Structures are given as structure tokens and as C-alpha cells.
Amino acid sequence: MNLNEALLQYGAVGLIAILALIAVRELFKREVQAHKDETARADRLEVELKKLNETIQQQYLTVLAQATAAMSEAFDVIKAADGTKRDKRRR
């Protein structure tokens, strides 16, 4: 005798118990599927975030290199201007 037959012997109470077990099983299956879906979504978003961070880092390096070159050029211009002023003062 299986569980369903044993519960059906109790009539309406057994039927309610069977329906409750089926409902619990279905709810559990839904929760397991939802967990799998959310895990897959989190994994996908993690990959996207890594790609975005890599892109930002590459752009940051490019801008940083440009800013360094601009600062170097500015210092050179300041040195040249300062040297020109010193030469004029010496004359």
C-alpha cells in the first residue's frame, strides 16, 4: 500500500492531506527553479560587470596617459617661459 492509498482510507482528511502534499511539492519545485534562474542571472550580471570594469579601466588608463602627457607639456612650457624671463633679466 502506498502513501496515497493509506491517506485515502481516511476520506476527506486524507484527500486534503494528499492535496497539501502536492501543493508543497509544486511550491518546492517553483522555489528550486526560481533559485536556478536567479543564480543564472547573477552569473550573467557578474560577467557583464567584469567586462564593464575592464572597459572603464582601459579608458581610465588612456585618459591618465593623456593627462600625464599634458602635465609634462605644461611643465615644459612653464620651464621655457621661466627660462625666457631669466634671460631677459640677465640682459
C-alpha positions in Angstrom: 0.0 0.0 0.0 1.4 3.4 -1.0 1.0 6.7 0.8 -1.9 7.8 -1.4 -3.9 4.7 -0.7 -3.2 5.0 3.0 -4.4 8.6 3.1 -7.5 7.9 1.0 -8.6 5.5 3.7 -9.2 8.5 5.9 -11.6 10.1 3.5 -11.8 13.8 3.2 -8.9 14.4 5.7 -6.7 12.0 3.6 -7.7 13.8 0.4 -6.8 17.2 1.9 -3.5 15.8 3.1 -2.8 14.5 -0.5 -3.7 17.9 -1.9 -1.5 19.6 0.7 1.5 17.3 -0.2 1.0 18.0 -3.9 0.9 21.8 -3.3 4.0 21.6 -1.1 5.8 19.6 -3.8 4.8 22.1 -6.5 5.8 25.1 -4.4 9.2 23.5 -3.7 9.7 22.9 -7.4 8.9 26.5 -8.1 11.4 27.7 -5.5 14.1 25.4 -6.8 13.5 26.8 -10.4 13.5 30.4 -9.1 16.8 29.8 -7.3 18.3 28.3 -10.5 17.0 31.3 -12.5 18.4 33.8 -10.1 21.8 32.1 -9.9 22.0 32.1 -13.7 21.0 35.8 -13.8 23.6 36.6 -11.1 26.3 34.8 -13.1 25.4 36.6 -16.2 25.4 40.0 -14.5 28.7 39.2 -12.9 30.3 38.6 -16.3 28.8 41.9 -17.6 30.1 43.7 -14.6 33.6 42.4 -15.2 33.5 43.4 -18.8 32.3 46.9 -17.8 35.0 47.2 -15.2 37.7 46.2 -17.7 36.4 48.8 -20.2 36.4 51.5 -17.6 40.0 50.6 -16.5 41.2 50.8 -20.2 39.5 54.2 -20.6 41.0 55.3 -17.3 44.5 54.3 -18.4 44.1 56.2 -21.7 42.9 59.3 -20.0 45.5 59.1 -17.4 48.3 58.8 -20.0 46.8 61.8 -21.8 46.7 63.8 -18.6 50.3 62.9 -17.8 51.4 64.0 -21.2 49.5 67.3 -20.9 51.1 67.9 -17.5 54.5 67.2 -18.8 53.9 69.6 -21.7 52.6 72.2 -19.3 55.8 71.9 -17.2 57.9 72.2 -20.2 56.1 75.4 -21.3 56.5 76.8 -17.8 60.2 76.0 -17.7 60.7 77.6 -21.2 58.8 80.7 -20.1 60.7 80.9 -16.9 64.0 80.5 -18.8 63.0 83.3 -21.2 62.2 85.6 -18.3 65.6 84.8 -16.6 67.4 85.5 -19.9 65.6 88.9 -20.2 66.5 89.8 -16.6 70.2 89.0 -17.2 70.4 91.3 -20.2 
